């Protein structure tokens, strides 16, 4: 017995387990979304041809006809999309199904029906598809991805600001190192994300409308004196896209690789963040607020696992793996066209959706984080050894030879407390004010300008 598709029966967790986190992408990246974008291209191309004086056999549409065509786009819903799929059952061609759907819709509007042969005029399927996918990526980025990434940046910025002055032991190579502040370490991720987010926003999205092999062959055969490159340019730019200057049958998809590589860099920064936060939770630097009814382990009732950051890590990895394949595959096509990109392109939304799941998990996890000052303070108090860097630096500027070696002999592989460090400082032949300053120093204070860096991060955002 065939099982009905629901969130419970879906094979992909994107439409199953994580369906509540991918709702907003469905209208953009689904089969319905692709059909809708194809319809937009077909309708707008018909309207563009009617508006061009150089295309002499079709007159500009009246306000009523224009309103009708606009309504086909604006009122297109899932039920209309199903009509297109029903037509495809007969045509076995998805783009032709949209063309036939449009012809059927306008057949009773005499002004438009009179010029119905201009529907899909001069087009190969790829003229429609490339512009549909271009709109899909444009809208997914502007309406979904960038706002979601901005929310994550804002949440991490809030951590940076709140904990700008919270001292924390650094752990280079996993070992005790010169202290920083919790907020400054969050600020590092903020400034990285701001830059990569800007690069994603700046990726130019291209399209083409130049026929079967990119030369306007059929266009010039019909209207040899028309400025077809100019017509196509006006049409494409009217859709808030840029024109690919030279193509084969297909738009080369280089911009899609650029788009995915930019988004992958955002995701890589967030992978790094997820792993760091996981580690800080493990160290006890962060606690997680408990949620009533949640279970951390099926057998260990005390556990509050960092599941949100683990979920984000896993989904970011999946997102990048999918986009990496698309970025490597799509710019390659044999001669003027092969169809290996067709199936691959249908997965554009899958990588984006895994990223969307990750962004939602990160927000949820960040909102449950609580700094643990007691644990942070204890680690610093147990690591006076980190002041060795400060002491040997002052020894050097005062001309004491072998400063590094002396501190190495005192500290490497040993446990040094406050008294041992202060006794060593007292034994040094350095000015009294240097001694007083170094003896007054605590690991908690040895943070350089970390607080200022954490607070300044607000000034780096657009």
Residue pairs with C-beta under 8 A, 6 or more apart in sequence:
3 9
7 15
7 16
7 17
7 19
8 16
9 16
10 16
10 19
12 350
14 22
14 350
14 353
14 354
14 357
15 22
18 353
18 357
21 356
21 357
21 360
22 353
22 356
22 357
24 143
24 144
24 356
25 140
25 144
25 349
25 352
25 353
25 356
26 32
26 33
27 33
27 36
28 136
28 139
28 140
28 143
28 144
28 349
29 136
29 140
29 348
29 349
29 352
29 353
30 349
31 81
31 85
31 346
32 78
32 81
33 136
33 349
34 132
34 133
34 136
34 346
35 81
35 84
35 85
35 94
35 98
36 73
36 76
36 81
37 131
37 132
37 133
37 135
37 136
38 94
38 95
38 98
38 128
38 129
38 132
39 72
39 73
39 76
39 84
39 98
39 101
39 102
40 73
40 132
40 135
40 239
41 127
41 128
41 131
41 132
41 135
41 239
42 98
42 99
42 102
42 119
42 120
42 128
43 69
43 70
43 72
43 73
43 102
44 235
44 238
44 239
45 120
45 121
45 123
45 209
45 235
46 69
46 102
46 112
46 115
46 118
46 119
46 121
47 61
47 66
47 69
48 231
48 234
48 235
48 238
49 55
49 58
49 118
49 121
49 231
50 58
50 59
50 60
50 61
50 115
50 118
51 60
52 226
52 231
54 223
54 225
54 226
54 227
54 231
55 118
55 223
55 226
55 231
56 223
57 115
57 118
58 115
58 118
59 115
61 69
61 111
61 112
62 111
64 111
65 109
65 111
65 112
68 106
68 109
68 112
69 106
69 112
72 102
72 105
80 101
83 101
84 97
84 98
84 101
85 97
87 97
87 100
87 101
88 94
88 97
91 97
91 100
93 125
95 125
95 128
95 129
96 125
98 128
99 119
99 120
102 119
103 116
103 119
106 112
106 113
106 116
106 119
107 113
107 116
120 128
121 222
122 211
122 216
122 218
122 219
122 222
123 209
123 211
124 211
124 212
124 249
126 208
126 249
126 250
126 251
126 337
127 208
127 209
127 210
127 211
129 345
130 207
130 208
130 250
130 251
131 207
131 208
131 209
131 236
131 239
131 241
133 256
133 345
133 348
134 205
134 206
134 207
134 239
134 241
134 251
135 239
135 241
136 348
136 349
137 205
137 256
137 259
137 348
138 205
138 240
138 241
140 349
140 352
141 200
141 201
141 203
141 259
144 352
144 356
145 200
145 263
145 352
145 355
145 356
146 197
146 200
146 201
148 356
148 359
148 360
149 193
149 197
149 200
149 266
149 359
150 197
151 359
151 363
152 193
152 270
152 359
152 362
152 363
152 366
153 190
153 193
153 194
153 197
153 461
155 362
155 363
155 366
155 367
156 186
156 189
156 190
156 193
156 273
156 366
157 186
157 187
157 190
157 457
157 458
157 461
159 182
159 183
159 186
159 366
159 369
160 183
160 184
160 186
160 187
160 190
160 454
160 455
160 457
161 183
161 454
161 455
161 457
161 458
162 183
162 371
163 181
163 182
163 183
163 186
163 371
163 454
164 181
164 183
164 184
164 187
164 450
164 451
164 454
164 455
165 181
165 183
165 451
165 454
166 181
166 182
166 183
166 371
166 373
166 376
167 179
167 180
167 181
167 182
167 376
167 377
167 380
167 443
167 444
167 445
167 447
168 179
168 180
168 181
168 182
168 185
168 285
168 376
168 379
168 380
169 176
169 177
169 179
169 376
169 379
169 380
169 383
169 386
169 443
170 176
170 177
170 178
170 179
170 180
170 386
171 177
176 379
176 383
176 385
176 386
177 386
178 386
178 389
178 446
178 448
179 380
179 386
179 443
179 444
179 446
179 447
179 450
180 447
180 448
180 450
181 447
181 450
181 451
181 454
182 285
182 371
182 376
183 450
183 451
183 454
183 455
184 447
184 450
184 451
184 453
184 454
185 276
186 454
187 453
187 454
187 456
187 457
189 269
189 272
189 273
189 276
190 457
190 460
190 461
191 457
191 460
192 269
193 266
193 269
193 270
194 460
194 461
194 462
196 262
196 265
196 266
196 269
197 266
198 462
199 262
199 265
200 259
200 262
200 263
200 265
200 266
203 255
203 258
203 259
203 262
204 242
204 255
204 258
205 241
205 242
205 255
205 259
206 241
206 242
206 243
206 244
206 251
206 254
206 255
207 236
207 239
207 241
207 242
207 243
207 244
207 251
208 214
208 232
208 236
208 243
208 244
208 247
208 250
208 251
209 232
209 235
209 236
210 216
210 219
210 228
210 229
210 232
210 247
211 217
211 218
211 219
212 218
212 249
213 248
213 249
213 336
213 337
214 246
214 247
214 248
214 249
214 336
216 228
216 229
216 232
219 226
219 228
220 226
220 228
232 243
233 243
236 242
236 243
237 243
244 251
244 252
248 333
248 335
248 336
248 337
249 336
249 337
250 333
250 337
250 341
252 331
252 333
253 330
253 331
253 333
253 341
254 331
256 326
256 327
256 330
256 331
256 348
257 326
257 327
257 328
257 330
257 331
260 323
260 324
260 326
260 327
260 351
261 323
261 327
263 319
263 323
263 351
263 352
263 355
264 319
264 320
264 323
264 324
264 327
267 316
267 319
267 320
267 355
267 358
268 316
268 320
270 312
270 316
270 358
270 359
270 362
271 313
271 316
271 317
271 320
273 362
274 309
274 310
274 312
274 313
274 316
274 362
275 309
275 313
277 286
277 306
277 309
277 365
277 366
277 369
278 306
278 309
278 310
278 313
280 286
281 287
281 288
281 306
281 309
281 369
282 306
283 375
283 379
284 372
284 375
285 371
285 372
285 375
285 376
285 379
286 369
286 370
286 371
286 372
287 304
287 369
287 370
287 371
287 372
288 304
288 306
288 365
288 368
288 369
288 370
289 368
289 369
289 370
290 304
291 368
295 301
296 302
296 303
296 304
296 305
297 303
297 305
306 365
307 365
308 361
308 362
308 364
308 365
308 368
309 361
309 362
309 365
311 357
311 358
311 361
312 358
312 359
312 361
312 362
312 365
313 358
315 354
315 355
315 357
315 358
315 361
316 354
316 355
316 358
318 351
318 354
319 351
319 352
319 353
319 354
319 355
319 358
320 351
322 347
322 350
322 351
322 354
323 351
325 344
326 344
326 345
326 347
326 348
326 351
329 340
329 341
329 344
330 341
330 344
330 345
333 340
333 341
334 340
377 444
380 442
380 443
380 444
381 443
381 444
383 443
384 416
384 417
384 418
384 420
384 421
384 442
384 443
385 411
385 414
385 415
385 416
385 421
386 443
386 446
387 421
387 438
387 441
387 443
387 446
388 407
388 410
388 411
388 416
388 421
390 438
390 441
390 446
391 407
391 421
391 424
391 425
391 428
391 438
392 403
392 404
392 406
392 407
393 403
394 430
394 434
394 438
395 403
395 406
395 407
395 428
395 430
396 403
396 404
398 429
398 430
398 431
398 434
400 406
400 428
400 429
400 430
410 416
410 420
410 424
418 442
422 439
425 435
425 438
425 439
426 435
426 439
428 435
